[in-house]
Amino acid sequence: MALSQRLEFRQSQSLVMTPQLMQAIKLLQLSNLDLAAFVEDELERNPLLERANDGTEPPVRGEPQPERAEFSDRDDVGAGLDGGPNDHSETINGTGDGFEPGQEEWLNRDLGSRTEIEQTLDTGLDNVFSEEPAEAAARTAQDAAPTAYTEWGGGASNDDSYNLEAFVAAEITLGSHLAEQLAVAFTAPAQRMIGQYLIDLVDEAGYLPPDLGQAAERLGASAEDVEAVLAALQKFDPPGVCARNLSECLAIQLREQNRYDPAMQALVEHLDLLAKRDIGNLRKLCGVDDDDLADMIGEIRRLDPKPGLKFGSARMQTVVPDVYVRPGPDGGWHVELNSDTLPRVLVNQVYYSELSKTIRKDGDKSYFTDCLQNATWLVRALDQRARTILKVATEIVRQQDGFFSQGVAHLRPLNLKAVADAIQMHESTVSRVTANKYMATNRGSFELKYFFTASIASADGGEAHSAEAVRHHIKQLIDAENATAILSDDTIVERLRETGIDIARRTVAKYREAMRIPSSVQRRRDKQSMLGNALSAPAVPSDRSRDTAPA
């Protein structure tokens, strides 16, 4: 075969992942908190990017105002946003500032020079505004003296920069509380080192890992020294701290109360039987009667299984919805973006034009050109992100109209492809939009991914059922069951098939375990025990009544 050279033209299309496109994809899947942090970093990094003041701050007189390429959450960003007035705007009454119109004109009037004023008054200004030397000295001393307690360093202040939260004491953490006791309990440096190492291993509930064998190896100490320090740590406040399991935590608290007798020890060592409500075996192991066992169980319930939670820990962040869904006047649903979660930024074009006239170095010009491009692209990416979220949320509300009007039992099966085809987007885009986004509805706040559920076939060949609706149906059946007729998984399958849901028994067991609902055997024990306590409560003699929790 002969080899030859030739020129050939080919035309093809390919998707190139530019840095701007990668940034837009990244912004799409960020939560509102991560997005706010990302925008803050960009504001610090890019000198041409500014935060929009939303009209809350008056413009500085004499300074040129930038041309705003603004991302506004109240613009027409898609279906569901009305064109009404801005919710943040307010009407300012001109007479509410305490000045009459005539007074304001008099204050703004130019009185002329000193000579013209003296000619008008027909006397000198010193004669009109005279002041005795003693009075002037007293007034000067009064002005120089502190006029408020705050000027001496204490009390409240009327300054806007005054922050009352700066005087709030910081929360004491569990680690710092134990470290303070450690400094008093031990004097030897080796014991303090072992104690501090163990304190660092304590979790927020106050527990240590079950296996502390590696602690002796890492510290180069013997296992006996570690156990000795651990025994001292378990006597620290709060009672029950530094335990390795629940039984040890309860035993420490009972020793503190001088209630750890052999019967109580047997009960603490068999907490699994107490969880199963196996009262018969517990009575045999403890060697007590029913009344004493009920008192012992009441004492166990009054103990704290997580003593470390009494101290300050990481605060839980409240979920802030990205989308609001409200009933419309026409019987439909009004979908609206949450303006508080949308960053409002602008590009200062005037600043860039002024810099471009004075900059002479090529490196500086290219730097500010890149800053302008990045700022412009960020504004467009934020706007496109808002439009995409609103479009996906609107389609979800349209697909799941039965859920919003009638409840979770009418949740329809839905996948990403159905929403992507309806709004003419790719499935990956819909997946990124629904990640870490929340919707506030008349039935609570839900993650957008909550509305995408698998389908379960219908027993009569009709419309498929949503998996979440089936879970809700299973929970309703179990909540309504009688203590004398507990529903097994097979019985639940039969009940569901009677309502037209074709489901296997293992699927029912999987959904039940996911909802943390115990098995039928455990539910029968729990409900029969509760029923027995309710029936035997009136028969307890009055002399044995005490402030204890029921068994």
C-alpha positions as CSV (number, residue, x, y, z in Angstrom):
1,M,0.0,0.0,0.0
2,A,1.5,3.3,-1.1
3,L,1.8,6.1,1.5
4,S,1.0,9.7,0.4
5,Q,0.4,13.1,2.0
6,R,-2.8,15.2,1.5
7,L,-4.6,18.1,3.0
8,E,-8.1,17.5,4.3
9,F,-10.7,19.8,5.9
10,R,-13.1,18.4,8.5
11,Q,-15.9,20.2,10.5
12,S,-16.9,18.7,13.8
13,Q,-18.5,19.9,17.1
14,S,-17.2,19.2,20.5
15,L,-17.9,20.4,24.0
16,V,-14.9,22.1,25.6
17,M,-14.9,22.4,29.4
18,T,-13.8,26.0,29.8
19,P,-13.0,27.4,33.3
20,Q,-16.2,29.5,33.1
21,L,-18.3,26.5,32.2
22,M,-16.8,24.5,35.0
23,Q,-17.6,27.4,37.4
24,A,-21.2,27.6,36.2
25,I,-21.6,23.8,36.8
26,K,-20.1,24.2,40.2
27,L,-22.4,27.0,41.2
28,L,-25.4,25.0,40.1
29,Q,-24.9,22.3,42.7
30,L,-23.9,24.5,45.6
31,S,-26.2,25.0,48.5
32,N,-27.2,28.5,49.5
33,L,-24.6,28.6,52.3
34,D,-21.8,27.4,50.1
35,L,-22.9,29.8,47.4
36,A,-22.7,32.7,49.8
37,A,-19.2,31.7,50.9
38,F,-18.1,31.4,47.3
39,V,-19.4,34.9,46.5
40,E,-17.7,36.3,49.5
41,D,-14.4,34.9,48.3
42,E,-14.9,36.3,44.9
43,L,-15.7,39.8,46.3
44,E,-12.5,39.8,48.2
45,R,-10.5,38.5,45.2
46,N,-12.0,40.6,42.4
47,P,-11.7,44.4,42.8
48,L,-14.3,45.0,40.0
49,L,-17.0,43.0,41.8
50,E,-19.2,44.8,44.3
51,R,-22.1,43.9,46.5
52,A,-25.4,45.5,45.5
53,N,-26.7,47.8,48.2
54,D,-30.3,47.2,47.1
55,G,-31.1,50.9,47.7
56,T,-30.6,50.6,51.4
57,E,-27.6,52.9,51.5
58,P,-27.7,56.3,49.9
59,P,-25.0,57.0,47.2
60,V,-22.0,59.0,48.3
61,R,-22.3,62.6,46.9
62,G,-19.5,63.5,44.4
63,E,-18.6,59.9,43.6
64,P,-19.5,58.4,40.2
65,Q,-22.0,55.6,40.3
66,P,-21.0,52.4,38.6
67,E,-23.0,51.0,35.7
68,R,-24.7,48.0,37.2
69,A,-24.8,44.6,35.6
70,E,-26.9,43.4,38.5
71,F,-28.2,40.0,39.3
72,S,-31.6,40.8,40.9
73,D,-33.8,38.1,42.5
74,R,-36.9,40.3,41.8
75,D,-36.3,40.5,38.1
76,D,-38.4,38.4,35.7
77,V,-36.4,35.2,36.1
78,G,-39.0,32.8,34.9
79,A,-42.5,31.6,35.5
80,G,-44.0,32.1,38.8
81,L,-42.4,35.5,39.6
82,D,-44.8,38.4,39.6
83,G,-44.0,41.9,38.4
84,G,-45.2,43.7,41.5
85,P,-43.4,46.2,43.6
86,N,-40.2,45.3,45.4
87,D,-41.0,43.8,48.8
88,H,-38.0,45.5,50.4
89,S,-39.0,49.0,49.3
90,E,-40.8,51.3,51.7
91,T,-42.3,54.8,51.3
92,I,-40.6,57.5,53.2
93,N,-42.8,60.4,54.3
94,G,-41.2,63.8,53.9
95,T,-42.8,65.2,57.1
96,G,-41.6,62.4,59.3
97,D,-38.1,63.8,60.0
98,G,-39.3,66.5,62.4
99,F,-38.7,69.6,60.1
100,E,-41.4,71.7,58.5
101,P,-40.9,72.7,54.8
102,G,-40.3,76.3,55.7
103,Q,-37.7,75.4,58.4
104,E,-35.8,73.3,55.9
105,E,-35.7,76.1,53.4
106,W,-34.4,78.5,56.1
107,L,-31.7,76.1,57.1
108,N,-30.5,75.7,53.6
109,R,-30.5,79.5,52.9
110,D,-27.1,81.2,52.4
111,L,-26.8,84.0,55.0
112,G,-23.8,85.6,53.2
113,S,-20.4,86.8,54.6
114,R,-19.7,88.1,58.1
115,T,-19.8,91.7,56.9
116,E,-23.2,91.3,55.3
117,I,-24.6,89.7,58.5
118,E,-23.3,92.5,60.6
119,Q,-24.8,95.1,58.3
120,T,-28.1,93.3,58.4
121,L,-28.1,93.1,62.3
122,D,-26.7,96.7,62.5
123,T,-24.1,95.5,65.1
124,G,-21.1,93.2,65.5
125,L,-21.4,89.5,65.9
126,D,-19.4,89.7,69.1
127,N,-22.2,91.8,70.7
128,V,-24.9,89.5,69.6
129,F,-23.3,86.2,70.6
130,S,-21.3,87.4,73.6
131,E,-20.3,85.0,76.4
132,E,-18.7,85.7,79.8
133,P,-15.2,84.3,80.3
134,A,-16.3,82.3,83.3
135,E,-19.3,80.8,81.5
136,A,-17.0,80.0,78.5
137,A,-14.5,78.3,80.7
138,A,-17.2,76.3,82.5
139,R,-18.7,75.3,79.2
140,T,-15.3,74.2,77.9
141,A,-14.7,72.1,80.9
142,Q,-18.2,70.5,80.7
143,D,-17.6,69.7,77.0
144,A,-14.3,68.1,77.8
145,A,-15.6,65.9,80.6
146,P,-17.2,62.5,79.8
147,T,-20.9,63.0,79.3
148,A,-21.9,59.3,79.7
149,Y,-20.7,56.3,81.6
150,T,-19.8,54.6,78.3
151,E,-16.9,57.1,77.8
152,W,-15.2,55.7,80.9
153,G,-15.2,52.3,79.2
154,G,-18.5,50.7,80.4
155,G,-22.2,50.7,79.9
156,A,-24.2,50.9,76.7
157,S,-23.4,53.0,73.7
158,N,-25.4,54.6,71.0
159,D,-22.8,54.0,68.4
160,D,-23.8,51.8,65.5
161,S,-20.5,49.8,65.9
162,Y,-21.5,48.8,69.4
163,N,-22.0,45.0,69.5
164,L,-23.8,43.6,72.5
165,E,-22.8,40.0,71.5
166,A,-19.2,40.9,72.3
167,F,-20.0,40.7,76.0
168,V,-21.7,37.3,75.9
169,A,-19.7,34.6,77.5
170,A,-18.6,31.8,75.2
171,E,-20.1,28.4,75.7
172,I,-18.0,26.0,77.8
173,T,-17.2,22.9,75.8
174,L,-17.0,19.4,77.2
175,G,-13.3,19.2,76.4
176,S,-12.4,22.5,78.2
177,H,-14.6,21.4,81.2
178,L,-12.7,18.1,81.5
179,A,-9.3,19.8,81.0
180,E,-10.0,22.2,83.9
181,Q,-10.7,19.2,86.2
182,L,-7.7,17.4,84.8
183,A,-5.3,20.2,85.9
184,V,-6.6,19.8,89.5
185,A,-6.8,16.0,89.6
186,F,-3.2,15.2,88.5
187,T,0.2,16.7,89.2
188,A,2.5,14.3,87.4
189,P,3.2,15.4,83.7
190,A,2.9,11.8,82.4
191,Q,-0.6,11.4,83.9
192,R,-1.7,14.8,82.6
193,M,-0.5,13.8,79.1
194,I,-2.4,10.5,79.2
195,G,-5.5,12.3,80.6
196,Q,-5.4,15.0,77.9
197,Y,-5.0,12.4,75.2
198,L,-8.1,10.5,76.5
199,I,-10.1,13.8,76.7
200,D,-9.3,14.5,73.1
201,L,-10.9,11.1,72.2
202,V,-14.2,11.9,74.0
203,D,-17.1,12.6,71.5
204,E,-19.8,15.2,72.0
205,A,-22.0,12.7,73.8
206,G,-19.2,12.0,76.4
207,Y,-18.1,8.6,75.3
208,L,-14.7,7.1,74.6
209,P,-13.9,4.6,71.9
210,P,-14.5,1.0,73.0
211,D,-10.9,-0.1,72.4
212,L,-8.2,2.0,74.1
213,G,-5.4,-0.4,73.3
214,Q,-3.7,1.9,70.8
215,A,-3.6,4.7,73.3
216,A,-1.0,2.9,75.4
217,E,1.1,2.2,72.3
218,R,1.0,5.8,71.0
219,L,1.8,7.3,74.4
220,G,4.5,4.8,75.3
221,A,2.7,4.1,78.6
222,S,1.6,0.8,80.1
223,A,-2.0,-0.3,80.0
224,E,-2.2,-0.1,83.8
225,D,-1.4,3.6,83.7
226,V,-4.0,4.3,81.1
227,E,-6.6,2.4,83.0
228,A,-5.7,4.3,86.2
229,V,-6.1,7.6,84.5
230,L,-9.3,6.5,82.9
231,A,-10.7,5.5,86.3
232,A,-10.0,9.0,87.6
233,L,-11.5,10.6,84.5
234,Q,-14.7,8.6,85.0
235,K,-15.2,10.4,88.3
236,F,-15.2,13.8,86.6
237,D,-18.3,16.0,86.1
238,P,-20.7,15.3,84.5
239,P,-21.4,11.9,86.0
240,G,-21.1,9.1,83.3
241,V,-18.5,10.9,81.2
242,C,-15.6,9.0,79.6
243,A,-17.6,5.7,79.5
244,R,-16.9,3.2,76.7
245,N,-20.5,2.0,76.3
246,L,-24.0,2.6,77.6
247,S,-23.8,0.1,80.4
248,E,-20.6,1.6,81.8
249,C,-22.1,5.1,81.5
250,L,-25.2,4.1,83.6
251,A,-23.0,2.2,86.1
252,I,-20.9,5.2,86.7
253,Q,-24.0,7.4,87.4
254,L,-25.4,4.7,89.7
255,R,-22.2,4.5,91.7
256,E,-22.3,8.2,92.1
257,Q,-25.8,7.8,93.6
258,N,-24.7,4.8,95.7
259,R,-27.3,2.6,94.0
260,Y,-25.1,0.1,92.2
261,D,-26.1,-3.0,94.1
262,P,-26.0,-6.6,92.7
263,A,-29.6,-6.4,91.5
264,M,-29.0,-3.1,89.7
265,Q,-25.7,-4.5,88.3
266,A,-27.5,-7.4,86.7
267,L,-30.1,-5.1,85.2
268,V,-27.4,-2.7,83.7
269,E,-25.5,-5.7,82.3
270,H,-28.6,-6.9,80.4
271,L,-29.9,-3.8,78.8
272,D,-30.7,-5.8,75.7
273,L,-33.4,-7.7,77.5
274,L,-34.8,-4.4,78.8
275,A,-34.9,-3.1,75.3
276,K,-36.9,-6.2,74.3
277,R,-39.1,-5.8,77.3
278,D,-38.3,-9.3,78.4
279,I,-39.5,-8.6,82.0
280,G,-39.6,-12.3,82.9
281,N,-35.9,-13.0,82.3
282,L,-35.0,-9.7,83.9
283,R,-36.9,-10.6,87.0
284,K,-35.1,-13.9,87.3
285,L,-31.6,-12.4,86.7
286,C,-32.1,-9.6,89.2
287,G,-33.8,-11.8,91.8
288,V,-36.5,-9.2,92.6
289,D,-40.3,-9.0,92.2
290,D,-42.3,-7.0,89.7
291,D,-42.6,-3.9,91.9
292,D,-38.9,-3.7,92.7
293,L,-38.1,-4.3,89.1
294,A,-40.4,-1.4,88.0
295,D,-38.6,0.9,90.5
296,M,-35.2,-0.1,89.2
297,I,-36.3,0.5,85.6
298,G,-37.6,3.9,86.7
299,E,-34.2,4.8,88.2
300,I,-32.5,3.7,84.9
301,R,-34.8,6.0,82.9
302,R,-33.9,9.0,85.1
303,L,-30.2,8.7,84.2
304,D,-28.6,10.6,81.4
305,P,-27.4,8.3,78.6
306,K,-25.5,11.1,76.9
307,P,-24.0,13.3,79.6
308,G,-21.7,15.2,77.2
309,L,-24.6,16.9,75.5
310,K,-25.1,19.3,78.5
311,F,-22.2,21.4,77.2
312,G,-21.8,23.5,74.2
313,S,-21.2,21.9,70.9
314,A,-21.4,22.7,67.2
315,R,-24.7,24.5,66.5
316,M,-27.0,23.0,64.0
317,Q,-27.7,25.1,61.0
318,T,-31.3,25.6,60.2
319,V,-32.4,24.7,56.7
320,V,-33.2,27.8,54.7
321,P,-35.5,27.0,51.7
322,D,-34.4,28.0,48.2
323,V,-37.9,28.0,46.8
324,Y,-41.3,28.9,48.2
325,V,-44.5,27.3,47.0
326,R,-47.7,29.0,48.0
327,P,-51.4,28.4,46.9
328,G,-52.4,30.8,44.1
329,P,-55.7,32.7,43.9
330,D,-56.8,30.6,40.9
331,G,-56.4,27.3,42.7
332,G,-52.9,26.7,41.3
333,W,-49.5,27.1,42.9
334,H,-47.2,30.1,43.0
335,V,-43.5,29.2,42.8
336,E,-41.1,31.9,44.0
337,L,-37.4,32.0,44.7
338,N,-36.2,32.9,48.2
339,S,-34.6,36.4,47.8
340,D,-32.6,36.0,51.0
341,T,-30.5,33.1,49.5
342,L,-29.7,34.9,46.2
343,P,-26.5,36.9,46.3
344,R,-26.8,40.4,44.7
345,V,-23.6,41.5,43.0
346,L,-22.7,44.0,40.3
347,V,-19.7,44.9,38.1
348,N,-18.2,48.3,38.5
349,Q,-17.7,49.4,34.9
350,V,-16.9,53.0,35.8
351,Y,-14.0,51.9,38.0
352,Y,-12.6,49.7,35.2
353,S,-12.9,52.5,32.6
354,E,-11.0,54.9,34.9
355,L,-8.3,52.3,35.5
356,S,-7.9,51.6,31.8
357,K,-7.0,55.2,31.2
358,T,-4.2,55.3,33.8
359,I,-2.7,51.9,33.6
360,R,0.3,51.6,31.3
361,K,1.8,48.2,32.1
362,D,0.6,45.3,30.0
363,G,0.5,43.0,33.0
364,D,-1.8,45.3,34.9
365,K,-4.1,45.7,31.9
366,S,-4.4,41.9,31.4
367,Y,-5.1,41.5,35.1
368,F,-8.0,43.9,35.2
369,T,-9.3,42.6,31.9
370,D,-9.4,39.1,33.4
371,C,-11.1,40.5,36.5
372,L,-13.8,42.2,34.3
373,Q,-14.4,39.0,32.4
374,N,-14.6,36.9,35.6
375,A,-17.0,39.3,37.3
376,T,-19.3,39.5,34.2
377,W,-19.3,35.8,33.9
378,L,-20.1,35.3,37.6
379,V,-23.1,37.7,37.4
380,R,-24.4,35.8,34.4
381,A,-23.8,32.4,36.1
382,L,-25.7,33.5,39.2
383,D,-28.6,34.7,37.0
384,Q,-28.6,31.5,35.0
385,R,-28.5,29.4,38.2
386,A,-31.6,31.2,39.6
387,R,-33.5,30.7,36.3
388,T,-32.6,27.0,36.2
389,I,-33.6,26.4,39.9
390,L,-37.0,28.1,39.3
391,K,-37.6,26.2,36.1
392,V,-36.9,22.8,37.7
393,A,-38.9,23.7,40.8
394,T,-41.9,24.8,38.7
395,E,-41.9,21.6,36.8
396,I,-41.7,19.5,40.0
397,V,-44.7,21.4,41.4
398,R,-46.6,20.7,38.2
399,Q,-45.7,17.0,38.2
400,Q,-46.5,16.5,41.9
401,D,-49.7,18.7,42.1
402,G,-51.5,15.9,44.0
403,F,-48.9,15.9,46.8
404,F,-49.4,19.7,47.5
405,S,-53.2,19.5,47.4
406,Q,-53.9,16.1,49.0
407,G,-50.8,14.9,50.9
408,V,-48.0,12.4,50.7
409,A,-50.4,9.5,49.8
410,H,-50.8,11.1,46.4
411,L,-47.1,11.5,45.6
412,R,-46.5,10.2,42.1
413,P,-43.5,8.3,40.8
414,L,-41.0,10.7,39.2
415,N,-37.5,10.5,37.9
416,L,-34.9,13.0,36.6
417,K,-35.5,12.1,32.9
418,A,-39.2,13.1,33.1
419,V,-38.3,16.6,34.4
420,A,-35.4,17.0,32.1
421,D,-37.5,16.2,29.0
422,A,-40.2,18.5,30.1
423,I,-37.9,21.5,30.5
424,Q,-35.5,20.5,27.7
425,M,-32.5,20.1,29.8
426,H,-30.0,17.3,30.5
427,E,-30.6,14.9,33.4
428,S,-27.2,15.8,34.9
429,T,-28.3,19.4,35.1
430,V,-31.5,18.5,36.9
431,S,-29.5,16.3,39.3
432,R,-27.2,19.2,40.1
433,V,-30.1,21.6,40.6
434,T,-31.9,19.3,43.0
435,A,-28.8,18.7,45.1
436,N,-28.7,20.6,48.5
437,K,-31.8,22.6,47.5
438,Y,-34.9,22.8,49.7
439,M,-38.5,23.8,49.0
440,A,-40.9,25.3,51.6
441,T,-44.5,24.2,51.0
442,N,-47.8,24.2,52.8
443,R,-46.9,20.7,54.1
444,G,-43.4,21.5,55.4
445,S,-39.9,21.9,53.9
446,F,-38.5,19.2,51.7
447,E,-35.4,18.6,49.7
448,L,-36.0,18.7,46.0
449,K,-34.8,15.2,45.7
450,Y,-37.6,14.1,48.0
451,F,-40.1,14.4,45.1
452,F,-38.1,11.9,43.0
453,T,-39.2,8.5,44.0
454,A,-39.2,5.0,42.5
455,S,-42.4,3.5,41.2
456,I,-44.1,0.4,42.5
457,A,-46.4,-1.5,40.2
458,S,-50.1,-1.6,40.7
459,A,-51.8,-4.9,41.5
460,D,-54.7,-4.3,39.1
461,G,-52.4,-3.0,36.3
462,G,-53.4,0.6,36.8
463,E,-51.2,3.6,37.5
464,A,-48.0,2.9,39.4
465,H,-47.5,4.1,43.0
466,S,-44.7,6.1,44.5
467,A,-42.4,4.4,46.9
468,E,-42.7,7.3,49.4
469,A,-46.5,7.0,49.3
470,V,-46.2,3.3,50.0
471,R,-44.0,4.0,53.0
472,H,-46.6,6.4,54.2
473,H,-49.3,3.8,53.8
474,I,-47.2,1.2,55.7
475,K,-46.7,3.6,58.6
476,Q,-50.4,4.3,58.8
477,L,-51.2,0.6,58.9
478,I,-48.7,0.0,61.8
479,D,-49.8,3.1,63.7
480,A,-53.5,2.0,63.6
481,E,-52.8,-1.6,64.6
482,N,-54.3,-3.0,67.8
483,A,-52.2,-4.3,70.6
484,T,-53.9,-7.7,70.4
485,A,-53.7,-7.9,66.6
486,I,-50.2,-6.9,65.5
487,L,-49.7,-6.9,61.8
488,S,-46.9,-9.0,60.4
489,D,-45.0,-8.2,57.2
490,D,-47.1,-10.8,55.3
491,T,-50.3,-9.3,56.7
492,I,-49.2,-5.8,55.6
493,V,-48.5,-7.2,52.1
494,E,-52.0,-8.5,51.9
495,R,-53.5,-5.2,53.1
496,L,-51.5,-3.3,50.5
497,R,-52.6,-5.6,47.7
498,E,-56.2,-5.1,48.7
499,T,-55.6,-1.4,48.0
500,G,-54.0,-2.1,44.6
501,I,-50.3,-2.0,45.6
502,D,-48.2,-5.0,44.4
503,I,-45.3,-5.3,46.7
504,A,-43.0,-8.1,48.0
505,R,-42.6,-8.9,51.7
506,R,-38.9,-8.2,51.7
507,T,-39.7,-4.7,50.3
508,V,-42.1,-4.1,53.2
509,A,-39.4,-5.2,55.6
510,K,-36.9,-2.9,54.0
511,Y,-39.2,0.1,54.1
512,R,-40.1,-0.7,57.8
513,E,-36.5,-0.8,58.8
514,A,-35.7,2.4,57.0
515,M,-38.4,4.1,59.0
516,R,-37.0,2.6,62.2
517,I,-40.1,0.6,63.0
518,P,-39.4,-2.6,64.9
519,S,-40.6,-6.0,63.9
520,S,-44.0,-7.4,64.8
521,V,-42.6,-9.5,67.6
522,Q,-41.0,-6.4,69.2
523,R,-44.1,-4.3,68.7
524,R,-46.2,-6.9,70.3
525,R,-44.0,-6.9,73.4
526,D,-43.9,-3.1,73.6
527,K,-47.7,-2.7,73.3
528,Q,-48.6,-5.5,75.6
529,S,-46.2,-4.1,78.2
530,M,-47.7,-0.7,77.9
531,L,-51.2,-2.2,78.1
532,G,-50.3,-4.2,81.2
533,N,-48.9,-1.2,82.9
534,A,-52.0,0.8,82.2
535,L,-54.2,-1.9,83.6
536,S,-52.1,-2.5,86.7
537,A,-51.6,1.2,87.6
538,P,-54.9,1.6,89.6
539,A,-54.1,-1.5,91.7
540,V,-50.8,0.0,93.1
541,P,-51.3,0.8,96.9
542,S,-51.0,4.4,97.9
543,D,-48.1,3.7,100.3
544,R,-45.9,2.5,97.4
545,S,-46.6,5.5,95.2
546,R,-43.4,7.3,94.4
547,D,-42.0,9.7,91.8
548,T,-40.8,7.1,89.3
549,A,-41.3,6.6,85.6
550,P,-43.5,3.7,84.5
551,A,-41.8,0.5,83.4
